[in-house]
């Protein structure tokens, strides 16, 4: 049954496009992301309640910038342009956009300058998340400013035609009133109703997987984390014993992790086969320092291992992966011209030609949504509450060429970080907490003797979805215990530093 209300999101390549969808889904409203150049005939076939124009990495002033069909404003439903979407709205409807004299990136203060249904309930002054170099200098006919920052028009609207625009990103958690603004658009302006849920999503995915697989055979790549476990469980509900799960030891797991995770999997009904490929991965990574090269090597090897195991099993048609949307939008331009931040081993790191067809039932979800879905599926908290661990494992936390010595140092340091985080009762409260081995040696003194040893960085962040993250103000006593233990217990380290970078501009992982 088709949803009665649907929001169509035109993707111009923003790293936040799927975050818009997530915020809309949090309001239990169905939405679809489509390319910016979607056919309007196709759009008219949808039960549309509104259209959102996303942000994007390009300038609307660039001759090759993406442009949607102007007919989107004549579909008879409200339109909301966000960042690039506002600037494009201005250009298409007769306004003027110029390169800004001062760029706005990060938090910014805005103030309302008049009544607005979009900003109803928003304080006269509030803080938003900006990310733009261009700004609207002249609004199109019929538009008026609803809010301004010190640098530019922050919100504009044409209430008679129900066209709206925001220079800031309401979908980002740093925009204090972002959720309220989106609710105003969905319910007050578009007249949507709350009808979408994860339960309906799960049911639809099970139906699609069953149709896709038919009588085929499936292998699933398990990592020990919540993503692959939830994906495997969904597929198991769809095709049962037609799925065989593979848990690969790539030599890049944390201390004693392979054995511990394998034991936890035995508690589930999934059919799991352990595969020892550690030597193969470590040999391939020898001497490789570039992080993109690491990710692509690891992605290639995973596929080769899966295909080799598939050949042993006989006929296997499909490969299941726990790919999430943050992996996708940082890796490749799936729907729009988004910038590549880093290739994830399971997305941008995949080989161009594969013998197995991919099944990625979680590709459109964020981590917190996957966790909620996992609980609905009855998966134990030992999987649900596990902090994210990168698919390439310690290879992207061991900066520079991966060595057995470096991995040993990193494993022991990382184990201490997690021990102390758990002892402080913080593990479940953090998005991620881990150690990074830096290719940096520094002078120290231990036992009245000079040392020249490695530096370990400690990283702890909080996040809702992995798209943005803040560094955690860990108690000094916890940091002191971590530092003291690492220097005392991990031979080869004489210095510990703490990473206080946010995402953006940094990423959560260092590579």
VENKAWO-V628948 format. One record per residue. RES is the residue in three letters. SS is DSSP state (H for helix, E for strand, - for the rest). PSI is psi in degrees with one decimal (* if undefined). OMEGA is omega in whole degrees, 0 to 359 (999 if undefined). Layout:
res=[RES RES]
ss=[SS SS]
psi=[PSI PSI]
omega=[OMEGA OMEGA]
This chain:
res=[UNK UNK UNK UNK UNK UNK UNK UNK UNK UNK UNK UNK UNK UNK UNK UNK UNK UNK UNK UNK UNK UNK UNK UNK UNK UNK UNK UNK UNK UNK UNK UNK UNK UNK UNK UNK UNK UNK UNK UNK UNK UNK UNK UNK UNK UNK UNK UNK UNK UNK UNK UNK UNK UNK UNK UNK UNK UNK UNK UNK UNK UNK UNK UNK UNK UNK UNK UNK UNK UNK UNK UNK UNK UNK UNK UNK UNK UNK UNK UNK UNK UNK UNK UNK UNK UNK UNK UNK UNK UNK UNK UNK UNK UNK UNK UNK UNK UNK UNK UNK UNK UNK UNK UNK UNK UNK UNK UNK UNK UNK UNK UNK UNK UNK UNK UNK UNK UNK UNK UNK UNK UNK UNK UNK UNK UNK UNK UNK UNK UNK UNK UNK UNK UNK UNK UNK UNK UNK UNK UNK UNK UNK UNK UNK UNK UNK UNK UNK UNK UNK UNK UNK UNK UNK UNK UNK UNK UNK UNK UNK UNK UNK UNK UNK UNK UNK UNK UNK UNK UNK UNK UNK UNK UNK UNK UNK UNK UNK UNK UNK UNK UNK UNK UNK UNK UNK UNK UNK UNK UNK UNK UNK UNK UNK UNK UNK UNK UNK UNK UNK UNK UNK UNK UNK UNK UNK UNK UNK UNK UNK UNK UNK UNK UNK UNK UNK UNK UNK UNK UNK UNK UNK UNK UNK UNK UNK UNK UNK UNK UNK UNK UNK UNK UNK UNK UNK UNK UNK UNK UNK UNK UNK UNK UNK UNK UNK UNK UNK UNK UNK UNK UNK UNK UNK UNK UNK UNK UNK UNK UNK UNK UNK UNK UNK UNK UNK UNK UNK UNK UNK UNK UNK UNK UNK UNK UNK UNK UNK UNK UNK UNK UNK UNK UNK UNK UNK UNK UNK UNK UNK UNK UNK UNK UNK UNK UNK UNK UNK UNK UNK UNK UNK UNK UNK UNK UNK UNK UNK UNK UNK UNK UNK UNK UNK UNK UNK UNK UNK UNK UNK UNK UNK UNK UNK UNK UNK UNK UNK UNK UNK UNK UNK UNK UNK UNK UNK UNK UNK UNK UNK UNK UNK UNK UNK UNK UNK UNK UNK UNK UNK UNK UNK UNK UNK UNK UNK UNK UNK UNK UNK UNK UNK UNK UNK UNK UNK UNK UNK UNK UNK UNK UNK UNK UNK UNK UNK UNK UNK UNK UNK UNK UNK UNK UNK UNK UNK UNK UNK UNK UNK UNK UNK UNK UNK UNK UNK UNK UNK UNK UNK UNK UNK UNK UNK UNK UNK UNK UNK UNK UNK UNK UNK UNK UNK UNK UNK UNK UNK UNK UNK UNK UNK UNK UNK UNK UNK UNK UNK UNK UNK UNK UNK UNK UNK UNK UNK UNK UNK UNK UNK UNK UNK UNK UNK UNK UNK UNK UNK UNK UNK UNK UNK UNK UNK UNK UNK UNK UNK UNK UNK UNK UNK UNK UNK UNK UNK UNK UNK UNK UNK UNK UNK UNK UNK UNK UNK UNK UNK UNK UNK UNK UNK UNK UNK UNK UNK UNK UNK UNK UNK UNK UNK UNK UNK UNK UNK UNK UNK UNK UNK UNK UNK UNK UNK UNK UNK UNK UNK UNK UNK UNK]
ss=[- - - - - E E E E E E - - - - - H H H H H H H H H H - - - E E E E E E - - - - H H H H H - - - E E E E E E - - - - - - - - - - - - - - - - H H H H H - - - E E E E E - H H H H H H H H H - - - E E E E E E E E E E E E E E E E E - - - - - - - - - - - - E E E E E E E E E E E E E E - - - - - E E E E E E - - - E E E E E E - - - - E E E E - - - - - - - - - - - H H H H H H H H H H H H - - - - - - - - H H H H H H H H H H H H H H H H - - - - E E E E E - - - H H H H H H H H H H H H H H H H H E E E E E E E - - - - - - - H H H H H H H H H - - - - - - E E E E E - H H H H H H H H - - - - - H H H H H H H H H H H H H H H H H H H H H H H - - - - E E E - - - - H H H H H H H - - - - - - - - - - - - - - - - - - - - - - - - - E E E - - - - - - - H H H H H H H H H H - - - - H H H H - - - - - - - - H H H H - E - - - - - H H H H H H H H H H H H H H H H H H H H - - - H H H - - E E E E E E E E E E E E E E E - - E E E E E E E E E E E E E E - - - - - - E E E - - - - H H H H H H H H H H H H H H - - - E E E E E E - - - - E - - - - - - - -]
psi=[130.1 143.1 147.6 -24.6 134.2 135.1 129.0 124.9 115.8 119.8 117.3 14.7 9.7 144.9 -14.9 4.9 -48.7 -23.3 -34.1 -47.3 -41.1 -45.0 -38.2 -41.9 -32.1 -26.8 5.9 37.4 133.0 140.4 158.3 137.6 129.6 159.4 152.0 -27.0 27.1 145.4 130.3 -28.7 -42.0 -38.8 -37.5 -19.2 -8.3 153.6 67.0 138.6 -18.9 165.2 138.8 130.2 119.0 174.3 -175.7 159.9 -15.0 166.4 137.9 -15.5 -14.0 137.7 -23.8 13.9 146.8 138.3 130.5 168.2 123.3 -18.1 -11.3 -26.4 -3.9 18.7 -8.9 13.1 158.8 147.9 133.1 117.5 131.3 121.3 -107.4 -37.5 -37.9 -46.1 -39.8 -41.0 -46.2 -45.0 -42.4 -27.8 12.1 12.5 -167.9 133.9 135.8 158.0 130.0 147.5 -23.3 119.9 154.7 112.4 124.4 -158.8 141.1 149.4 136.1 160.8 140.5 147.6 13.1 169.7 147.4 128.0 -28.4 -35.1 15.5 128.8 -7.4 134.0 157.7 -36.0 137.1 171.6 134.9 172.6 114.7 152.8 73.8 151.6 -26.2 162.5 162.1 117.7 -31.4 123.9 151.8 161.6 137.3 -13.2 152.1 155.6 135.9 -22.0 152.7 154.8 -175.0 -19.1 -27.3 173.6 125.6 -27.3 139.3 157.9 153.1 86.6 -31.9 -41.1 -5.4 43.4 130.8 155.2 145.1 130.0 -23.6 176.5 100.9 -19.9 -17.7 137.4 -26.6 -16.5 109.2 -41.8 19.5 -42.7 -40.7 -43.3 -44.3 -38.7 -40.1 -43.0 -45.6 -49.1 -40.6 -46.3 -46.3 -16.9 28.9 162.5 156.1 104.4 -9.5 147.0 163.0 -30.1 -43.8 -35.8 -47.9 -45.0 -40.8 -39.9 -42.4 -42.6 -45.0 -43.3 -43.3 -42.4 -40.8 -43.7 -40.7 -123.6 17.2 171.4 144.6 137.6 148.0 132.3 111.8 142.3 -13.6 -12.2 176.0 -34.8 -56.2 -32.8 -43.1 -42.0 -46.1 -39.5 -41.7 -46.7 -38.0 -40.0 -30.7 -42.5 -2.6 -125.4 -0.6 -9.0 132.6 128.2 138.0 128.6 109.6 129.0 105.6 9.7 5.3 17.3 166.3 175.0 123.4 18.9 -37.3 -48.7 -44.6 -44.0 -40.7 -38.9 -39.3 -36.7 -30.2 -17.5 -15.9 168.6 1.2 142.8 105.9 130.7 119.5 142.7 122.1 106.9 21.9 -47.7 -38.9 -43.3 -45.8 -36.9 -41.1 -28.2 -6.0 124.3 0.5 120.5 -31.4 126.0 -36.7 -39.1 -41.0 -50.4 -41.1 -38.5 -45.8 -43.2 -43.7 -45.7 -38.9 -46.7 -41.7 -41.4 -45.1 -43.3 -35.5 -43.1 -35.5 -41.0 -36.8 -33.9 -13.2 -136.5 115.6 132.0 -29.1 150.5 125.0 132.9 149.6 40.9 132.7 167.1 -35.7 -33.6 -41.4 -49.7 -20.9 -13.4 -48.1 162.1 90.9 -45.0 -22.9 -174.0 48.2 148.1 142.8 118.4 -52.4 146.3 120.9 143.2 -29.5 4.5 -87.3 -17.0 -1.6 148.4 156.5 -34.7 127.1 146.4 -19.8 140.6 139.3 139.8 118.2 79.8 -15.5 12.1 -22.4 10.0 157.8 166.2 -45.3 -34.2 -39.4 -40.6 -44.4 -40.0 -41.3 -39.8 -39.0 -32.0 -1.8 20.6 134.7 154.2 -20.8 -28.3 -42.4 -41.1 -1.3 129.4 146.2 138.8 127.3 142.9 -41.1 -0.6 -144.6 -9.2 -30.8 6.0 -3.0 90.3 140.7 -171.1 137.1 128.2 154.1 -40.2 -46.7 -42.2 -39.6 -45.6 -46.9 -43.9 -45.6 -40.6 -42.9 -39.5 -38.4 -43.8 -50.0 -38.0 -49.6 -35.1 -43.0 -42.8 -30.2 0.3 27.2 -10.9 -50.2 -13.9 -12.3 149.7 -52.0 150.0 127.4 172.8 151.9 131.6 118.7 145.9 48.7 126.4 143.9 160.8 136.3 179.1 125.0 122.0 36.7 15.2 146.4 136.9 157.2 90.6 -179.6 161.4 135.1 131.2 139.2 134.1 128.9 124.3 156.8 143.6 160.1 -29.1 -0.6 -9.8 -34.7 155.0 145.7 143.1 146.8 134.9 75.1 143.0 141.4 -36.0 -37.2 -45.8 -39.7 -44.3 -41.7 -49.7 -47.3 -45.8 -43.2 -47.3 -37.9 -35.0 -19.6 103.8 135.0 -2.1 130.6 5.3 137.3 130.5 157.8 128.9 118.2 38.1 142.3 165.7 122.1 170.2 -18.7 168.0 169.4 -54.1 156.9 -22.6 *]
omega=[180 177 181 181 180 173 179 180 176 186 175 173 180 172 183 186 181 175 173 180 180 180 178 178 176 176 180 175 180 177 178 172 180 177 182 183 179 177 178 175 177 180 182 179 182 176 190 170 180 180 175 173 186 168 180 184 184 173 176 179 180 183 180 181 182 181 177 175 179 178 178 179 180 179 179 178 178 178 177 176 182 177 175 180 175 181 177 176 180 182 183 186 172 175 181 176 178 173 184 176 178 181 176 177 181 182 178 178 174 177 178 180 178 179 181 176 180 183 180 180 178 178 181 174 180 182 181 179 179 176 184 174 175 174 181 179 178 181 177 177 178 179 169 178 176 178 179 168 177 187 191 169 182 179 180 181 171 190 180 179 181 174 186 177 178 176 180 183 179 183 182 186 181 173 191 184 184 181 179 181 179 176 177 180 184 192 181 186 183 180 180 174 180 185 183 178 175 178 178 176 182 179 179 180 178 179 181 181 180 179 182 186 184 178 181 179 189 166 183 177 178 178 187 181 184 185 182 180 178 178 180 180 177 180 177 177 183 189 174 186 174 181 171 182 178 174 189 169 182 180 185 178 178 187 176 187 184 181 183 181 179 179 179 180 180 178 178 181 181 177 190 177 177 180 178 180 187 183 182 180 184 177 182 182 184 177 182 182 184 184 178 177 177 183 181 176 181 178 179 183 177 180 179 178 180 181 177 178 178 179 178 184 185 183 172 188 191 174 178 175 178 181 175 183 174 175 185 188 175 188 188 175 187 183 181 185 182 180 177 178 175 179 173 187 183 179 181 179 181 176 182 182 180 176 181 175 185 168 182 187 183 189 183 185 172 187 182 175 178 178 178 178 179 177 177 181 177 180 183 180 177 174 186 186 180 176 178 177 187 178 176 176 184 179 180 170 173 185 186 180 180 179 176 179 180 178 179 178 183 180 182 178 180 178 178 178 182 177 184 176 178 181 179 180 186 190 184 181 184 173 177 173 187 177 176 177 182 176 185 172 179 180 175 176 180 182 181 178 177 173 176 192 188 175 175 174 176 182 174 183 170 183 174 189 181 180 171 181 174 175 186 176 180 176 181 181 178 178 180 179 178 182 182 181 181 181 182 190 184 179 181 180 176 181 178 178 181 183 180 180 175 171 345 10 178 166 178 174 181 178 999]
